[in-house]
Amino acid sequence: MFLGGLDYRILTAADGVAARKLIESDEAIDLLLTDVVMPNGLSGLDLAREARRLRQDLKVVLVSGYLRDSDDRSDGLAGLTFLEKPFRQTELADTIAAALGG
């Protein structure tokens, strides 16, 4: 797995609904990495909006192979980081580090 080799503490969720429950919890979370397209009725875009509402300082990286048009990125998602698929582990590592400010 790409994230496993990057030395971050990783919390996983099967879908957006489960991820939102983690974000609503008291769990320490520095960054949300989510795909835009997810199962179970809550998209990564909606999850990102909700996550930023609940935790204003939360860093968010959205991953997608579908967000090629910059207009898709403007709907309440300013300041979020996008990573376009496909990507290499080094690109993921660099994107996460940049989003976290390092």
C-alpha positions, 0 to 999 in steps of 0.5 A, spaced: 500 500 500 502 506 498 501 510 505 504 504 509 511 505 507 510 513 508 511 512 516 504 516 518 499 513 523 493 511 518 486 511 520 482 507 514 474 507 513 470 503 508 466 509 505 465 516 506 459 515 512 465 511 516 470 516 515 465 522 517 464 518 523 472 518 524 472 525 523 466 527 528 470 523 533 475 525 538 480 522 534 487 526 532 487 527 525 491 532 521 489 530 514 484 527 510 486 523 504 480 521 500 478 519 493 472 523 490 468 517 488 466 513 494 461 508 495 455 508 500 452 515 498 457 520 500 462 522 495 469 525 497 467 532 495 461 532 500 466 529 505 471 534 504 466 539 505 463 536 511 470 535 514 472 542 513 466 544 517 467 540 523 475 541 523 476 548 520 484 546 520 484 539 517 488 538 511 485 535 505 487 531 499 482 529 494 484 524 489 481 523 483 482 521 475 475 525 474 477 532 476 480 534 470 476 541 469 478 546 474 471 548 474 469 542 478 474 544 484 471 551 485 465 549 489 466 550 496 473 547 496 478 552 495 484 551 499 484 543 498 489 539 495 488 535 489 492 529 486 490 526 480 490 519 478 494 515 476 500 517 481 506 514 484 508 513 491 513 519 491 508 524 488 503 522 494 508 523 499 510 530 496 503 532 496 501 529 503 508 533 506 506 539 502 499 539 505 501 538 512 506 544 511 512 540 510 
